[in-house]
Amino acid sequence: MFNILKKSIIFFILFLLFILCIFFYWKYPSVIYKKNLESLKYAEIIKKINQKNTKNFNEVENFIIQNNNIYGTLAALSLAKKYVLYNNLDKAFIQLKNSLKYTQEENLKNFLKLNMAKIQIQKNKNNEALNILLTIKNYNWNNMIENMKGDIFINKNNKKEALKHWEKSFLIEDSNASKEIINMKINELKK
């Protein structure tokens, strides 16, 4: 009797392990499949953005709304760039602003904010651009922020403030190419 009970317990344990293995292998590939599917959809959306047909933009916007993740944010950045090329600055700004709501990574948020400020500068909404720049608290972005502040103040015809911010940006900047551009702005202003 003891032998039959032992065999039943062993059989029951093996049966449970078998069921658990089946369940694990059934669930695990679906997670991988879902991630691969998202990346494939993202690749498709990027192709549609790069086509010259603006009718695809509605489909891209739907993708962005449905994907509140990194794929949605990257698609929104690409779509915003395309809208800027077509001089539809309002739609570009909306895409970046909406992506900002569900983006968690600080540097990506700051990148979105910088692009939003650039759009506001292009629209001559300098105070709004300045307010956006003031929300960026990470000092690693100070060189770009100061450079853009200089651009804002030159748009406002405040040469003294523009010069102050460009010089500050020049001192912080590490890139020689960027330093050269800032130096050209400073020299042009001093003429």
C-alpha positions in Angstrom: 0.0 0.0 0.0 2.8 2.4 0.9 4.4 1.7 -2.5 1.2 2.6 -4.4 0.9 5.8 -2.4 4.5 6.7 -3.1 3.9 6.1 -6.9 0.8 8.2 -6.8 2.6 11.1 -5.2 5.5 10.9 -7.6 3.0 10.7 -10.5 1.1 13.7 -9.2 4.3 15.8 -8.8 5.4 14.9 -12.3 2.0 15.8 -13.7 2.1 19.2 -11.9 5.6 19.9 -13.3 4.4 18.9 -16.8 1.4 21.3 -16.5 3.7 24.1 -15.2 6.1 23.6 -18.0 3.4 23.7 -20.6 1.9 26.9 -19.1 5.4 28.6 -18.9 6.2 27.8 -22.5 2.8 28.8 -23.6 3.0 32.3 -21.9 6.7 33.1 -22.4 6.8 33.1 -26.2 3.7 35.3 -26.4 5.5 38.0 -24.4 8.5 37.8 -26.9 6.1 37.6 -29.8 4.3 40.8 -28.6 7.6 42.7 -28.3 8.7 41.6 -31.7 5.3 42.6 -33.1 5.6 46.1 -31.6 9.0 46.6 -33.2 7.8 45.3 -36.5 4.8 47.7 -36.4 7.2 50.5 -35.5 9.4 49.8 -38.5 6.3 49.8 -40.7 5.2 53.2 -39.3 8.6 54.7 -39.8 8.4 53.6 -43.5 5.1 55.3 -43.8 6.4 58.5 -42.3 9.3 58.6 -44.7 7.0 58.2 -47.7 5.9 61.4 -49.4 2.3 60.6 -49.0 0.8 62.7 -46.1 -2.3 60.5 -46.1 -0.3 58.0 -44.0 0.0 60.5 -41.2 -3.4 59.6 -39.8 -2.4 56.0 -39.5 0.9 57.1 -37.8 -1.0 59.3 -35.4 -3.3 56.3 -34.5 -0.2 54.2 -33.9 1.2 56.8 -31.5 -2.0 57.1 -29.6 -2.2 53.3 -29.2 1.5 52.9 -28.2 2.2 54.9 -25.1 5.7 53.5 -25.0 9.1 54.2 -26.5 7.9 53.2 -30.0 5.1 55.8 -29.8 7.6 58.4 -28.6 10.1 57.7 -31.4 7.3 57.6 -34.0 6.0 61.0 -32.6 9.5 62.5 -33.0 9.8 61.3 -36.6 6.3 62.5 -37.4 7.0 65.9 -35.7 10.1 66.2 -37.9 8.1 65.5 -41.0 5.4 68.1 -39.9 8.2 70.7 -39.4 9.5 70.0 -43.0 5.9 70.6 -44.3 5.8 73.7 -42.1 2.9 72.4 -40.0 4.4 73.6 -36.7 1.2 73.3 -34.7 0.8 69.6 -35.4 4.5 69.0 -34.8 4.2 70.7 -31.4 1.1 68.6 -30.5 2.9 65.4 -31.3 5.8 66.3 -29.0 3.6 67.6 -26.2 1.5 64.4 -26.2 4.6 62.2 -26.2 5.9 64.1 -23.2 2.9 63.0 -21.1 3.8 59.3 -21.2 7.6 59.4 -21.5 9.4 58.4 -18.3 13.0 58.8 -19.2 14.4 62.2 -18.2 16.8 62.7 -21.1 14.1 61.8 -23.6 11.7 64.3 -21.9 14.4 67.0 -22.1 15.0 66.2 -25.8 11.2 66.5 -26.5 11.1 69.8 -24.5 14.1 71.2 -26.5 12.3 70.4 -29.8 9.1 71.9 -28.5 11.0 75.1 -27.6 12.6 75.2 -31.1 9.1 75.0 -32.7 7.9 77.9 -30.4 10.9 79.9 -31.5 10.1 79.3 -35.2 6.5 80.4 -34.5 7.9 83.6 -32.8 6.4 82.5 -29.5 9.5 83.4 -27.6 8.1 83.6 -24.1 6.5 80.2 -24.4 9.8 78.8 -25.7 11.6 80.4 -22.7 9.0 78.9 -20.3 9.6 75.4 -21.8 13.4 75.8 -21.4 13.0 76.7 -17.8 11.3 73.4 -17.1 14.6 71.5 -18.0 16.5 71.1 -14.7 19.3 68.8 -15.7 22.5 70.7 -16.0 23.8 68.5 -18.8 21.5 70.3 -21.2 22.6 73.8 -20.1 24.8 74.4 -23.2 21.9 73.9 -25.5 19.5 75.8 -23.3 21.7 78.8 -23.1 22.3 78.7 -26.9 18.5 78.7 -27.4 18.0 81.4 -24.9 20.4 83.5 -26.9 18.3 82.8 -30.0 15.1 83.8 -28.1 16.6 87.1 -26.9 17.9 88.0 -30.4 14.4 87.5 -31.7 13.2 89.9 -29.0 15.9 92.4 -30.1 17.6 92.2 -26.8 21.2 91.9 -28.0 22.7 92.3 -24.5 20.9 89.3 -23.1 21.5 87.2 -26.3 25.2 87.9 -26.1 25.2 87.0 -22.4 23.5 83.6 -23.0 25.6 82.7 -26.1 28.8 83.5 -24.2 27.6 81.3 -21.4 26.8 78.5 -23.9 30.2 78.9 -25.5 32.0 78.4 -22.1 29.9 75.3 -21.3 30.0 73.7 -24.8 32.4 70.8 -25.4 31.9 70.3 -29.1 34.3 72.3 -31.3 31.7 72.4 -34.1 29.1 73.8 -31.8 31.5 76.3 -30.3 32.3 77.5 -33.8 28.6 78.1 -34.6 28.1 79.9 -31.3 31.3 82.0 -31.9 29.9 83.0 -35.3 26.6 84.1 -33.7 28.6 86.2 -31.1 30.8 87.7 -33.8 27.8 88.6 -36.0 26.2 90.3 -33.0 29.3 92.3 -32.1 29.6 93.8 -35.7 
